[in-house]
Amino acid sequence: MEKPLITIGITCFKEGDWLLECWESVLKQTDSRWTAVLVMDGTTDTRTTEIFSALKHPKLLKWASETNRGPYPMRNKAFELTRTPFHFYLDADDQLGPSAVADALKAFKLHPNAGFVYTDYQCVGSGEEIIRYAPAVEALDLVEGHLLPGACAYYRTLWEKVGGFAEELARGNADYDFVLGAYEMDVRGVHDGGVNYHYRRGQGSSVSNSYGLRYAETHEIMVRRHPRFFKDPARRRRFLALGYRRGACANYSAGNWQRASALAAQACRNGLWKDPYMIQIVLRGRVPPAVFAGLRLCWRLARPPKRVLKI
């Protein structure tokens, strides 16, 4: 048996039979230089517990939390249990493509200075499209958004240097924060050139559906955690503005108009004062409903008519 080089860290909560599909995708790897850890996050789901108990394999180590702690603390635990140079984290409702291990190890060998290897996503479930990631992502690109996937193959030593996934971001944006920490240390990732992660769409939990409401807070936390990355005032303001904007939009959609208005005002103060949607949200929380309805009607009437191309 070849010595394992990479640990596949699977985190599960209440995925049920999807956990079996996930594990089968690990067994189908074309490169055998892997071992696996399966970490369960304090679930009360009977089917997931049954499958977790039944899975046995010489390459598999299992660990279960007595309480629900959130996905990122569980990913930290999977890293802690890793004894190989590399770690590929995998959510239990997703799957790996057959060449995921082979392509990741090949990319690490070809790019010895890379701290992590990422791949394109094949969506399954709700929508079958492929999510493509750029072959190169620079620091300024990350200010505009989280342009790299969370489920990557990492050097375990990078996880140690960054300090793992932040506990204060346990239920959202910890992978974004992790990448910022890597870039702060001038560590970059590399694309493996393939489509090796099968990502299940349309299964968002209440946690993943609601963390957008506190997106602004997560951006503030990331700015505090990475002073070197955000030492440029313009970069810091832009990053905060986009966090406030997304938080404003999420709260507005949820009907939290006062909160949305306050966040939209913050976005404007940090540079988005020309954004018409932010101005609209600010006014929605600060003027009477009848006045706001009148203003919206005026905006519609003031818009230039759409040009229709005649053929």
Rosetta blueprint (number, residue, H / E / L):
1 M L
2 E L
3 K L
4 P L
5 L L
6 I E
7 T E
8 I E
9 G E
10 I E
11 T E
12 C E
13 F L
14 K L
15 E L
16 G L
17 D H
18 W H
19 L H
20 L H
21 E H
22 C H
23 W H
24 E H
25 S H
26 V H
27 L H
28 K L
29 Q L
30 T L
31 D L
32 S L
33 R L
34 W E
35 T E
36 A E
37 V E
38 L E
39 V E
40 M E
41 D E
42 G L
43 T L
44 T L
45 D L
46 T H
47 R H
48 T H
49 T H
50 E H
51 I H
52 F H
53 S H
54 A H
55 L L
56 K L
57 H L
58 P L
59 K L
60 L E
61 L E
62 K E
63 W E
64 A E
65 S E
66 E L
67 T L
68 N L
69 R L
70 G L
71 P H
72 Y H
73 P H
74 M H
75 R H
76 N H
77 K H
78 A H
79 F H
80 E H
81 L L
82 T L
83 R L
84 T L
85 P L
86 F E
87 H E
88 F E
89 Y E
90 L E
91 D E
92 A L
93 D L
94 D L
95 Q E
96 L E
97 G L
98 P L
99 S L
100 A H
101 V H
102 A H
103 D H
104 A H
105 L H
106 K H
107 A H
108 F H
109 K H
110 L H
111 H L
112 P L
113 N L
114 A L
115 G L
116 F E
117 V E
118 Y E
119 T E
120 D E
121 Y E
122 Q E
123 C E
124 V E
125 G E
126 S L
127 G L
128 E L
129 E L
130 I E
131 I E
132 R L
133 Y L
134 A L
135 P L
136 A L
137 V L
138 E L
139 A H
140 L H
141 D H
142 L H
143 V H
144 E H
145 G L
146 H L
147 L L
148 L L
149 P L
150 G L
151 A L
152 C L
153 A E
154 Y E
155 Y E
156 R H
157 T H
158 L H
159 W H
160 E H
161 K H
162 V H
163 G L
164 G L
165 F L
166 A L
167 E H
168 E H
169 L H
170 A L
171 R L
172 G L
173 N L
174 A H
175 D H
176 Y H
177 D H
178 F H
179 V H
180 L H
181 G H
182 A H
183 Y H
184 E H
185 M L
186 D L
187 V L
188 R L
189 G E
190 V E
191 H E
192 D E
193 G E
194 G E
195 V E
196 N E
197 Y E
198 H E
199 Y E
200 R E
201 R E
202 G L
203 Q L
204 G L
205 S L
206 S H
207 V H
208 S H
209 N H
210 S H
211 Y H
212 G H
213 L H
214 R H
215 Y H
216 A H
217 E H
218 T H
219 H H
220 E H
221 I H
222 M H
223 V H
224 R H
225 R H
226 H L
227 P L
228 R L
229 F L
230 F L
231 K L
232 D L
233 P H
234 A H
235 R H
236 R H
237 R H
238 R H
239 F H
240 L H
241 A H
242 L H
243 G H
244 Y H
245 R H
246 R H
247 G H
248 A H
249 C H
250 A H
251 N H
252 Y H
253 S H
254 A L
255 G L
256 N L
257 W H
258 Q H
259 R H
260 A H
261 S H
262 A H
263 L H
264 A H
265 A H
266 Q H
267 A H
268 C H
269 R H
270 N H
271 G H
272 L H
273 W L
274 K L
275 D L
276 P H
277 Y H
278 M H
279 I H
280 Q H
281 I H
282 V H
283 L H
284 R H
285 G L
286 R L
287 V L
288 P L
289 P H
290 A H
291 V H
292 F H
293 A H
294 G H
295 L H
296 R H
297 L H
298 C H
299 W H
300 R H
301 L H
302 A H
303 R L
304 P L
305 P L
306 K L
307 R L
308 V L
309 L L
310 K L
311 I L
